[in-house]
């Protein structure tokens, strides 16, 4: 609704009292104008009133103001319908539209077309829904494509195009992804094909861990000390993800990544840590073999490190989480841990996805070392030691907290491997 109130003025064309304009546009695009007496005449002679002189129409008022830019199509058609109902000729309607809306308004040919449609009974000023081109995607076609995918989960769009030559490759892609909801995933590498017994052991460990966490909460996580051994090479190739870089169309050429192999020079590092940070970093001397006796020596160093770095932790109790490698489960190792009074959490076999060092700490270490070359053992050891010391405490805490989520997922998937 637009209310226009103009003061009396003997030298200009204005209403004697006021001009009230009411514009209402609905699905039938009905427009009505109501006005009162006027002083001077309007050449458009659009609105009929009881006055013996022609009133000033709404077009005259707009003419005194700025041109209306970019009007909606239905607005222009509504004005055409109104003026056509007042028996104005199309040429006159077009002239008045140009005065109000400018030169970019609908051309005279289309104005005549709309006048003809309104004269034969059309009332809708909006665009009618167009049927368009009939879709080639039918329920029968989607069923056939789905059956083909179920027969071979590794089929490609090229093979589907061969099976359905009348359907374009892009349309098949739309059917597969948008209508059927399929998307391709890669099969991740896993350490071993788990047997039912292995899955049962993993579920038992998961249930034990979650029940303990439910009972003791964060106090249980504070007791966990975990660790493992890993090889650190003089030259660790960067991963494909690490080699990604921003490329612009004007860049000279695409980057290339040459095939590299791990250096034969490497050092074995043993790392123990908890949710607060690193506890012990020990490098195996070259020419020595890691066995149960050497592992027991490392555990004695670990006990002293906990005593120095985590006061009170030994008295509260330590829960040692390490994998079931032979040197970890040897009789001498178990005897020593019994002397320490440490609890050994039962880690299921073939389960690096449930070992925090494997799925968290060592992964970040290898990412950090990607693309780095070392010239000596001392340089390598110094870099690894510095990285562990400078790693944020939150990263260590996150690695232990991930155990809760991973054990929960392991239980929910029936003991199968957990990806993330």
Secondary structure, DSSP 8 states (H G I E B T S, - for coil): -EEE-----TTS--BSS-EEE-----TT---------BSS--TT--S--SSSS----HHHHHHTS----S--HHHHHHHHHHHHHTT--HHHHHHHHHHHH-TTS--HHHHHHHHHHHHTT----S------S--S--HHHHHHHHHHHHH-TT--HHHHHHHTTTS-HHHHHHIIIIIS----------SS---HHHHHHHHHHHHHHHHHHHHHTHHHHHHEEEEEEEEEESEE---TTTT-----TTSSS----------S-EEEEEEEEETTEEEEEEE--TT----HHHHHHHHHHHHHHHHHHSTTHHHH--EEE----HHHHSHHHHHHHHHHT-EE----TT-GGG-HIIIIIHHHHHHHHBTEE-SSHHHHHHHHHHHHHHS-HHHHHHHHHHHHHHHHHHHHTTT-----
